Amino acid sequence: MACEFEIQNGSMEFFKSSIGNDYAMDLGSGNYGCSHYRRRCKIRAPCCNEVFDCRHCHNEAKNALEIDPLHRHDVPRHEIKQVICSLCATEQDVQQYCIECGVCMGKYFCGICNFFEDDVSKKQYHCDECGICRIGGQENFFHCKSCGCCYSKSLKGAHRCVEKAMHHNCPVCFEYLFDTRKDITVLRCGHTIHLDCAQDMENHFQYTCPICSKSICDMSDVWEKLDKEVASVAMPDIYRNKMVWILCNDCGANSEVHFHIVAHKCPGCNSYNTRQIQGAPISSCSSRVD
């Protein structure tokens, strides 16, 4: 209580000399911030000149449904010039240590992104090529120049490159992927999606990429079951010799195959992830209107 009293009354020099500079720099660590970050400063948004705990707090407030769509906007993180110390309320230029009370406003600090964070267990690092800070430890990631984003080193040489793979919205929840705070997974086709969105798809038996329709996992066991299902369902005589053209979503081949009510198998890659593109089955009734 004594320390708080002296800070509030501006006795900064006495405060720092009494408890030591090291303690002053670490004072309040983990006790300040918002739901997004633990930090000991607020930002002044250059776009609207208002004060927020972090850029996410700003973006959530300024993009809320009740805000006029013409006035919705995100804060330009690289243009932030002023921060406000959470302990002594001194407004100042962006820097790691408060010029007034000496407190460290974020144990991790990036002067490029104007980013502060006390929880360094996230292993934050700045990627010069992405132009933003990421988490997970720089030693565990590499920047793919073709995809234009950082991937786990386990994917180095083992993923299909897609130009600007993360520079788009998640195809399920429509949140922008490049600077999302959620985990991202790379599908077999090279497209990216939130990990929890991909898991939700699988929970709802959706096993194809929402963007290109390729299978997102090994479906060979399912194809074998479909082989048995197709073989067990005899087609009526009227359809027995009916041929249709199909497009395989997995290998991209066009093929002419026998029509079947259950599914159509690609003769090239044996996938049932196909779509009929030509040749409709004969119908006993007409939808034509004269």
Secondary structure, DSSP 8 states (H G I E B T S, - for coil): -HHHHHHHTT-HHHHHHHH-HHHHHHTTTTTSB-SS-B-SEEEE-TTT--EESSHHHHHHHHTSTTS-GGG-----GGG--EEEETTT--EEES-SB-TTT--BS-SEEETTTTEEES-GGG--EEETTTTEEESS-GGGEEEETTTTEEEEGGGTTSS---TTTTSSB-TTT--BSTT-SS-EEE-TTS-EEEHHHHHHHHHTT--B-TTT--BSS--HHHHHHHHHHHHHS---HHHHT-EEEEEETTT--EEEEE--SS----TTT----EEEEE-----SS-----
